[in-house]
Amino acid sequence: MQRMALYDTIKKLINQRTEKMAFFKLEDLKPEAKIVWLKDMSQYPWVREGMTDFTSKQGISKSRQAQIGPELVGYAELEEDAPPGFIDPATGRKHYYRRIFMLRDGDYKNYNDGTYPSEAVEPETVEPKVKGLSPGKKAQIAVRIPRSLLQKLNRHIQIMEMSQTEVVVSALSKYLDSQEDIPLIERIVKIEERLAQLEGQ
């Protein structure tokens, strides 16, 4: 009877581990401290993003890497105080869920028509605690704003002769301190304003 109970527990854990590989919540990423890439990711337009368990919070042994496969290209490391995902009832060892990034044999050959596997993400969009973006996903957002703000936005668009997208991108870039994403037209306008100020001095 005890053996059957232990078997059921182990089977349940295996199922949980398998499910975790394909599905995880943003909550699961909170303990992440670092993303480690094993390859030059500029050569990889997309990779598969998943999650599996490790007996350590950082690093990955050669034997564990061999288990995952030769096409492992990256993994997440966890913060020192990260809690275990589960404790193996057979050994008492703590296991920690961590993200992994990999490819399967023939991935780029099999997906060469603009389609991607459901777990595909762009490596450049991956950060600790942040899920990667799908390569097929358009960089587009839809938000509701107060009517008064919309009027100000439209007025600014007409005055600056910029598109709505350029104004919104510019505002977000300034708010999120991402100067490199400010549209070129606004940079030119700022330069012209500075030159005018210098000429007036």
GROMACS elastic network, one bead per residue, 0.5 to 0.9 nm:
[ bonds ]
;  ai    aj funct       b0    kb
    1     4     6  0.51684   500
    1     5     6  0.63305   500
    1     6     6  0.87221   500
    2     5     6  0.50512   500
    2     6     6  0.61823   500
    2     7     6  0.85464   500
    3     6     6  0.51081   500
    3     7     6  0.60928   500
    3     8     6  0.86308   500
    4     8     6  0.61292   500
    4     9     6  0.85759   500
    5     8     6  0.51337   500
    5     9     6  0.62155   500
    5    10     6  0.86934   500
    6     9     6  0.50455   500
    6    10     6  0.61706   500
    6    11     6  0.85126   500
    6    89     6  0.79352   500
    6    90     6  0.81283   500
    7    10     6  0.51872   500
    7    11     6  0.60426   500
    7    12     6  0.85195   500
    8    11     6  0.50381   500
    8    12     6  0.60698   500
    8    13     6  0.86383   500
    9    12     6  0.50988   500
    9    13     6  0.62962   500
    9    14     6  0.87427   500
    9    89     6  0.79135   500
   10    13     6  0.50542   500
   10    14     6  0.62273   500
   10    15     6  0.86558   500
   10    88     6  0.80226   500
   10    89     6  0.75764   500
   10    90     6  0.80911   500
   11    14     6  0.50961   500
   11    15     6  0.62347   500
   11    16     6  0.86211   500
   12    15     6  0.51166   500
   12    16     6  0.61824   500
   12    17     6  0.86700   500
   13    17     6  0.61589   500
   13    18     6  0.86232   500
   13    86     6  0.83472   500
   13    88     6  0.81851   500
   14    17     6  0.50666   500
   14    18     6  0.61945   500
   14    19     6  0.86204   500
   15    18     6  0.50901   500
   15    19     6  0.61217   500
   15    20     6  0.84877   500
   16    19     6  0.51683   500
   16    20     6  0.60517   500
   16    21     6  0.87878   500
   17    20     6  0.50548   500
   17    21     6  0.64924   500
   17    51     6  0.85148   500
   17    52     6  0.63766   500
   17    53     6  0.70209   500
   17    97     6  0.87750   500
   18    21     6  0.53764   500
   18    22     6  0.73251   500
   18    52     6  0.77917   500
   19    22     6  0.57062   500
   19    23     6  0.60424   500
   19    24     6  0.83443   500
   20    23     6  0.50993   500
   20    24     6  0.58339   500
   20    50     6  0.75887   500
   20    51     6  0.57526   500
   20    52     6  0.62668   500
   20    53     6  0.85935   500
   20    97     6  0.82463   500
   21    24     6  0.75625   500
   21    49     6  0.85420   500
   21    52     6  0.52639   500
   21    53     6  0.87380   500
   21    99     6  0.84364   500
   21   100     6  0.87404   500
   22    49     6  0.80918   500
   22    50     6  0.55326   500
   22    51     6  0.68594   500
   22    52     6  0.89020   500
   22   119     6  0.72649   500
   23    50     6  0.73028   500
   23    51     6  0.76648   500
   23   119     6  0.88498   500
   24    27     6  0.81353   500
   24    28     6  0.64832   500
   24    29     6  0.85577   500
   24    50     6  0.78579   500
   24    51     6  0.71383   500
   25    28     6  0.53930   500
   25    29     6  0.74410   500
   26    29     6  0.54353   500
   26    30     6  0.72906   500
   26   129     6  0.75157   500
   26   130     6  0.74841   500
   26   131     6  0.70375   500
   27    30     6  0.56522   500
   27    31     6  0.86408   500
   27   129     6  0.84798   500
   28    31     6  0.71944   500
   28    32     6  0.85365   500
   28    97     6  0.78930   500
   28    98     6  0.84118   500
   28   129     6  0.82818   500
   29    32     6  0.56001   500
   29    78     6  0.89658   500
   29    98     6  0.80264   500
   29    99     6  0.80388   500
   29   128     6  0.73020   500
   29   130     6  0.69282   500
   29   131     6  0.78166   500
   30    33     6  0.84999   500
   30    78     6  0.88511   500
   30    82     6  0.87692   500
   30   128     6  0.81350   500
   30   129     6  0.52048   500
   30   130     6  0.85218   500
   31    77     6  0.85858   500
   31    78     6  0.54749   500
   31    79     6  0.56056   500
   31    80     6  0.86096   500
   31    81     6  0.79159   500
   31    82     6  0.53299   500
   31    83     6  0.79719   500
   31    98     6  0.89983   500
   31   128     6  0.86548   500
   31   129     6  0.72591   500
   32    35     6  0.79897   500
   32    76     6  0.64970   500
   32    77     6  0.58849   500
   32    79     6  0.58344   500
   32    82     6  0.80367   500
   32    98     6  0.78776   500
   32    99     6  0.88001   500
   32   128     6  0.54065   500
   32   129     6  0.55499   500
   33    76     6  0.74478   500
   33    77     6  0.57315   500
   33    79     6  0.50421   500
   33    80     6  0.86075   500
   33   128     6  0.58402   500
   33   129     6  0.76350   500
   34    75     6  0.85777   500
   34    76     6  0.57322   500
   34    77     6  0.51372   500
   34    78     6  0.68166   500
   34    79     6  0.82521   500
   34   127     6  0.76765   500
   34   128     6  0.54031   500
   34   129     6  0.86470   500
   35    74     6  0.71475   500
   35    75     6  0.58714   500
   35    77     6  0.62300   500
   35    99     6  0.87610   500
   35   126     6  0.80062   500
   35   127     6  0.66180   500
   35   128     6  0.59604   500
   36    59     6  0.86327   500
   36    73     6  0.86226   500
   36    74     6  0.54350   500
   36    75     6  0.54097   500
   36    76     6  0.60500   500
   36    77     6  0.73090   500
   37    40     6  0.74654   500
   37    41     6  0.72455   500
   37    73     6  0.59277   500
   37    75     6  0.66716   500
   37    76     6  0.87896   500
   37   101     6  0.85772   500
   38    41     6  0.83244   500
   38    72     6  0.77181   500
   38    73     6  0.50347   500
   38    74     6  0.53330   500
   38    75     6  0.82869   500
   39    42     6  0.87204   500
   39    43     6  0.84405   500
   39    44     6  0.88630   500
   39    72     6  0.89738   500
   39    73     6  0.57393   500
   39    74     6  0.75240   500
   40    43     6  0.60887   500
   40    44     6  0.77203   500
   40    73     6  0.87624   500
   41    44     6  0.51403   500
   41    45     6  0.78912   500
   41    46     6  0.89378   500
   41    73     6  0.81689   500
   41   123     6  0.67220   500
   41   124     6  0.78661   500
   42    45     6  0.72793   500
   42   123     6  0.83848   500
   42   124     6  0.82463   500
   44    47     6  0.69338   500
   44   122     6  0.81551   500
   44   123     6  0.73979   500
   45   121     6  0.85041   500
   45   122     6  0.61272   500
   45   123     6  0.72030   500
   45   124     6  0.87190   500
   45   135     6  0.80086   500
   46   103     6  0.87573   500
   46   116     6  0.86165   500
   46   120     6  0.60493   500
   46   121     6  0.53254   500
   46   123     6  0.61130   500
   46   124     6  0.89086   500
   46   134     6  0.82709   500
   46   135     6  0.67272   500
   47    73     6  0.81765   500
   47   101     6  0.61350   500
   47   102     6  0.56944   500
   47   103     6  0.57714   500
   47   119     6  0.80895   500
   47   120     6  0.53392   500
   47   121     6  0.56353   500
   47   122     6  0.65787   500
   47   123     6  0.67477   500
   48   100     6  0.81516   500
   48   101     6  0.54400   500
   48   102     6  0.51798   500
   48   103     6  0.57975   500
   48   104     6  0.83345   500
   48   117     6  0.76478   500
   48   118     6  0.83907   500
   48   119     6  0.52941   500
   48   121     6  0.62579   500
   48   122     6  0.88662   500
   49    99     6  0.70131   500
   49   100     6  0.60454   500
   49   102     6  0.68230   500
   49   103     6  0.89565   500
   49   119     6  0.55031   500
   49   120     6  0.60883   500
   49   121     6  0.64330   500
   49   131     6  0.86377   500
   49   132     6  0.77101   500
   50    98     6  0.84792   500
   50    99     6  0.55844   500
   50   100     6  0.53836   500
   50   101     6  0.63929   500
   50   102     6  0.81763   500
   50   119     6  0.70813   500
   51    75     6  0.89907   500
   51    97     6  0.64454   500
   51    98     6  0.54401   500
   51   100     6  0.55646   500
   51   101     6  0.84045   500
   52    96     6  0.81272   500
   52    97     6  0.54537   500
   52    98     6  0.57404   500
   52    99     6  0.64484   500
   52   100     6  0.70723   500
   53    56     6  0.87406   500
   53    85     6  0.76999   500
   53    86     6  0.89170   500
   53    95     6  0.57850   500
   53    96     6  0.51615   500
   53    98     6  0.60159   500
   53    99     6  0.85229   500
   54    57     6  0.71661   500
   54    58     6  0.88650   500
   54    60     6  0.80499   500
   54    64     6  0.82627   500
   54    94     6  0.84658   500
   54    95     6  0.53458   500
   54    96     6  0.51732   500
   54    97     6  0.63497   500
   54    98     6  0.70141   500
   55    84     6  0.88566   500
   55    93     6  0.71421   500
   55    94     6  0.59800   500
   55    96     6  0.60497   500
   55    97     6  0.88605   500
   56    59     6  0.72912   500
   56    60     6  0.77995   500
   56    77     6  0.89226   500
   56    78     6  0.88611   500
   56    94     6  0.81263   500
   56    95     6  0.70557   500
   56    96     6  0.65988   500
   57    60     6  0.88984   500
   57    76     6  0.87120   500
   57    77     6  0.58289   500
   57    78     6  0.51060   500
   57    79     6  0.72793   500
   57    80     6  0.73522   500
   57    82     6  0.76268   500
   57    84     6  0.89162   500
   57    95     6  0.86599   500
   57    96     6  0.64399   500
   57    97     6  0.85211   500
   57    98     6  0.78919   500
   58    76     6  0.77613   500
   58    78     6  0.61820   500
   58    79     6  0.84158   500
   58    80     6  0.88701   500
   59    75     6  0.84594   500
   59    76     6  0.85568   500
   59    77     6  0.68105   500
   60    63     6  0.83593   500
   60    64     6  0.64372   500
   60    65     6  0.65410   500
   60    75     6  0.84870   500
   61    64     6  0.52129   500
   61    65     6  0.61587   500
   61    66     6  0.86091   500
   62    66     6  0.60876   500
   62    67     6  0.86287   500
   63    66     6  0.50623   500
   63    67     6  0.63454   500
   63    68     6  0.89003   500
   64    67     6  0.50141   500
   64    68     6  0.64673   500
   64    69     6  0.87130   500
   65    68     6  0.52177   500
   65    69     6  0.62187   500
   65    70     6  0.73905   500
   65    72     6  0.71775   500
   66    69     6  0.50256   500
   66    70     6  0.64091   500
   66    72     6  0.88372   500
   67    70     6  0.85825   500
   68    71     6  0.80872   500
   68    72     6  0.67966   500
   68   102     6  0.86835   500
   69    72     6  0.59915   500
   69   102     6  0.83247   500
   69   103     6  0.89408   500
   69   104     6  0.85354   500
   70    73     6  0.84701   500
   70   102     6  0.86524   500
   70   103     6  0.87859   500
   70   104     6  0.89258   500
   71   101     6  0.86749   500
   71   102     6  0.54327   500
   71   103     6  0.52761   500
   71   104     6  0.65134   500
   71   105     6  0.77630   500
   72    75     6  0.80663   500
   72   100     6  0.73945   500
   72   101     6  0.60712   500
   72   103     6  0.66660   500
   72   104     6  0.88811   500
   73   100     6  0.79090   500
   73   101     6  0.56005   500
   73   102     6  0.51922   500
   73   103     6  0.76284   500
   74    99     6  0.84900   500
   74   100     6  0.58360   500
   74   102     6  0.68533   500
   75    98     6  0.72064   500
   75    99     6  0.55987   500
   75   101     6  0.58727   500
   75   102     6  0.87668   500
   76    98     6  0.57343   500
   76    99     6  0.52327   500
   76   100     6  0.64371   500
   76   101     6  0.87120   500
   76   128     6  0.73450   500
   77    98     6  0.69284   500
   77    99     6  0.82238   500
   77   128     6  0.85780   500
   78    81     6  0.81701   500
   78    82     6  0.62285   500
   78    96     6  0.85816   500
   78    97     6  0.89987   500
   78    98     6  0.73839   500
   79    82     6  0.53692   500
   80    83     6  0.88539   500
   82    96     6  0.80704   500
   83    86     6  0.88237   500
   83    96     6  0.72962   500
   84    87     6  0.71610   500
   84    94     6  0.58248   500
   84    95     6  0.54646   500
   84    97     6  0.73324   500
   85    94     6  0.75703   500
   85    95     6  0.57116   500
   85    97     6  0.56480   500
   86    93     6  0.85790   500
   86    94     6  0.61456   500
   86    95     6  0.54725   500
   86    96     6  0.70544   500
   86    97     6  0.85597   500
   87    90     6  0.88014   500
   87    91     6  0.82064   500
   87    92     6  0.57952   500
   87    93     6  0.55369   500
   87    95     6  0.59225   500
   87    96     6  0.89203   500
   88    91     6  0.55829   500
   88    92     6  0.50526   500
   88    93     6  0.53954   500
   88    94     6  0.64978   500
   88    95     6  0.72927   500
   89    92     6  0.53575   500
   89    93     6  0.78373   500
   90    93     6  0.82566   500
   91    94     6  0.88627   500
  101   123     6  0.86694   500
  103   106     6  0.83591   500
  103   107     6  0.63844   500
  103   108     6  0.86646   500
  104   107     6  0.54217   500
  104   108     6  0.87962   500
  105   108     6  0.84122   500
  105   109     6  0.88762   500
  106   109     6  0.51447   500
  106   110     6  0.59303   500
  106   111     6  0.84387   500
  107   110     6  0.52223   500
  107   111     6  0.60245   500
  107   112     6  0.85525   500
  107   117     6  0.88792   500
  108   111     6  0.51984   500
  108   112     6  0.60003   500
  109   112     6  0.56552   500
  110   113     6  0.82684   500
  111   114     6  0.67928   500
  111   115     6  0.57378   500
  111   116     6  0.59444   500
  111   117     6  0.78958   500
  112   115     6  0.69772   500
  112   116     6  0.84586   500
  113   116     6  0.85916   500
  114   136     6  0.78878   500
  115   136     6  0.74558   500
  116   119     6  0.80638   500
  116   120     6  0.61903   500
  116   121     6  0.89541   500
  116   134     6  0.84960   500
  116   135     6  0.76329   500
  116   136     6  0.72960   500
  117   120     6  0.54267   500
  118   121     6  0.87243   500
  118   134     6  0.81546   500
  119   134     6  0.76984   500
  120   132     6  0.83931   500
  120   133     6  0.81473   500
  120   134     6  0.58230   500
  120   135     6  0.69426   500
  120   136     6  0.88365   500
  121   124     6  0.87564   500
  121   125     6  0.76870   500
  121   126     6  0.79058   500
  121   131     6  0.84325   500
  121   132     6  0.51651   500
  121   133     6  0.51232   500
  121   135     6  0.56889   500
  121   136     6  0.86986   500
  122   125     6  0.56380   500
  122   126     6  0.70804   500
  122   132     6  0.61637   500
  122   133     6  0.58576   500
  122   134     6  0.61780   500
  122   135     6  0.55618   500
  123   126     6  0.53259   500
  123   127     6  0.87120   500
  123   132     6  0.68226   500
  123   133     6  0.83236   500
  124   127     6  0.81617   500
  124   132     6  0.79752   500
  124   133     6  0.88427   500
  125   130     6  0.82322   500
  125   131     6  0.78213   500
  125   132     6  0.50979   500
  125   133     6  0.59204   500
  125   134     6  0.89368   500
  126   129     6  0.86369   500
  126   130     6  0.62016   500
  126   131     6  0.60391   500
  126   133     6  0.74117   500
  127   130     6  0.50622   500
  127   131     6  0.70985   500
  127   132     6  0.73588   500
  128   131     6  0.80706   500
  133   136     6  0.84793   500
  133   137     6  0.70224   500
  134   137     6  0.52223   500
  134   138     6  0.85669   500
  135   138     6  0.80189   500
  137   140     6  0.82849   500
  138   141     6  0.87578   500
  145   148     6  0.83734   500
  145   149     6  0.65508   500
  145   150     6  0.66408   500
  146   149     6  0.53106   500
  146   150     6  0.63968   500
  146   151     6  0.88839   500
  147   151     6  0.63100   500
  147   152     6  0.87794   500
  148   151     6  0.51890   500
  148   152     6  0.64665   500
  148   153     6  0.86871   500
  149   152     6  0.50899   500
  149   153     6  0.60905   500
  149   154     6  0.86612   500
  150   154     6  0.61683   500
  150   155     6  0.85607   500
  151   154     6  0.51787   500
  151   155     6  0.61745   500
  151   156     6  0.86009   500
  152   155     6  0.50510   500
  152   156     6  0.61042   500
  152   157     6  0.85860   500
  153   156     6  0.51366   500
  153   157     6  0.61857   500
  153   158     6  0.88039   500
  153   164     6  0.77412   500
  153   167     6  0.79573   500
  153   168     6  0.87528   500
  154   157     6  0.50381   500
  154   158     6  0.63898   500
  154   159     6  0.87465   500
  154   164     6  0.77751   500
  155   158     6  0.53211   500
  155   159     6  0.62876   500
  155   160     6  0.86202   500
  156   159     6  0.51212   500
  156   160     6  0.59005   500
  156   161     6  0.80034   500
  156   162     6  0.81745   500
  156   167     6  0.81737   500
  157   160     6  0.53590   500
  157   161     6  0.54913   500
  157   162     6  0.51746   500
  157   163     6  0.62047   500
  157   164     6  0.64359   500
  157   166     6  0.89266   500
  157   167     6  0.71082   500
  158   161     6  0.50522   500
  158   162     6  0.70669   500
  158   163     6  0.86495   500
  159   162     6  0.80688   500
  160   163     6  0.87882   500
  160   167     6  0.89635   500
  160   186     6  0.83895   500
  160   189     6  0.85206   500
  162   165     6  0.81476   500
  162   166     6  0.61666   500
  162   167     6  0.66278   500
  162   185     6  0.76709   500
  162   186     6  0.82888   500
  163   166     6  0.51886   500
  163   167     6  0.64311   500
  163   168     6  0.87480   500
  164   167     6  0.52670   500
  164   168     6  0.62220   500
  164   169     6  0.85448   500
  165   168     6  0.52239   500
  165   169     6  0.59608   500
  165   170     6  0.83740   500
  166   169     6  0.51647   500
  166   170     6  0.59605   500
  166   171     6  0.85627   500
  166   182     6  0.80416   500
  166   183     6  0.60258   500
  166   185     6  0.84103   500
  166   186     6  0.83358   500
  167   170     6  0.50736   500
  167   171     6  0.61502   500
  167   172     6  0.86258   500
  167   182     6  0.89624   500
  167   183     6  0.81726   500
  167   186     6  0.85569   500
  168   171     6  0.51009   500
  168   172     6  0.61325   500
  168   173     6  0.84464   500
  169   172     6  0.51832   500
  169   173     6  0.59494   500
  169   174     6  0.86124   500
  169   181     6  0.73033   500
  169   182     6  0.66483   500
  169   183     6  0.72500   500
  170   173     6  0.50719   500
  170   174     6  0.62657   500
  170   175     6  0.86077   500
  170   179     6  0.85786   500
  170   181     6  0.71632   500
  170   183     6  0.61684   500
  170   186     6  0.77233   500
  171   174     6  0.53055   500
  171   175     6  0.61457   500
  171   176     6  0.85322   500
  171   182     6  0.81249   500
  172   175     6  0.50121   500
  172   176     6  0.58589   500
  172   177     6  0.81450   500
  172   178     6  0.80468   500
  172   181     6  0.88756   500
  172   182     6  0.85751   500
  173   176     6  0.52355   500
  173   177     6  0.57057   500
  173   179     6  0.59468   500
  173   180     6  0.78604   500
  173   181     6  0.58348   500
  173   182     6  0.58238   500
  174   178     6  0.61643   500
  174   179     6  0.64669   500
  174   181     6  0.87590   500
  174   182     6  0.75185   500
  175   178     6  0.78112   500
  176   179     6  0.86031   500
  177   180     6  0.89342   500
  178   181     6  0.58143   500
  178   182     6  0.73913   500
  179   182     6  0.55251   500
  180   183     6  0.83131   500
  181   184     6  0.86394   500
  182   185     6  0.85389   500
  182   186     6  0.70053   500
  182   187     6  0.70724   500
  183   186     6  0.56060   500
  183   187     6  0.66326   500
  183   188     6  0.89950   500
  184   187     6  0.50551   500
  184   188     6  0.62532   500
  184   189     6  0.86847   500
  185   188     6  0.51381   500
  185   189     6  0.62846   500
  185   190     6  0.87497   500
  186   190     6  0.61720   500
  186   191     6  0.85789   500
  187   190     6  0.51211   500
  187   191     6  0.62248   500
  187   192     6  0.86585   500
  188   191     6  0.50529   500
  188   192     6  0.61630   500
  188   193     6  0.86183   500
  189   192     6  0.50816   500
  189   193     6  0.62153   500
  189   194     6  0.87101   500
  190   193     6  0.50385   500
  190   194     6  0.62460   500
  190   195     6  0.86397   500
  191   194     6  0.51189   500
  191   195     6  0.61783   500
  191   196     6  0.86050   500
  192   195     6  0.50709   500
  192   196     6  0.61437   500
  192   197     6  0.86408   500
  193   196     6  0.50958   500
  193   197     6  0.62693   500
  193   198     6  0.87331   500
  194   197     6  0.50391   500
  194   198     6  0.62269   500
  194   199     6  0.86314   500
  195   198     6  0.50603   500
  195   199     6  0.61273   500
  195   200     6  0.85591   500
  196   199     6  0.51254   500
  196   200     6  0.61950   500
  196   201     6  0.88350   500
  197   200     6  0.51144   500
  197   201     6  0.64784   500
  198   201     6  0.52971   500
